[in-house]
Amino acid sequence: MAHLRELTISLLDWESRAVLEALTREMQRLKVLAETSDDEDEGADAGNDFLEIGGLLERLQSQAKSIW
């Protein structure tokens, strides 16, 4: 069983945009990797990471929209 820990941070608007953009780019990279990888394990891992980062991105976007 995994022990989940939580990190709380505060970001300025430009820092938030940089993080959101970086997550969006990483999602695109992982999507391409999942779709094109010849290694089944690598493709599956990339697909799983894509979904996890998607959830994080949605959470951050939701919080950012409520502030901006």
Secondary structure, 3 states (H helix, E strand, C coil): CCCCCCCCCCCCHHHHHHHHHHHHHHHHHHHHHHHHCCCHHHHHHHHHHHHHHHHHHHHHHHHHHHHC
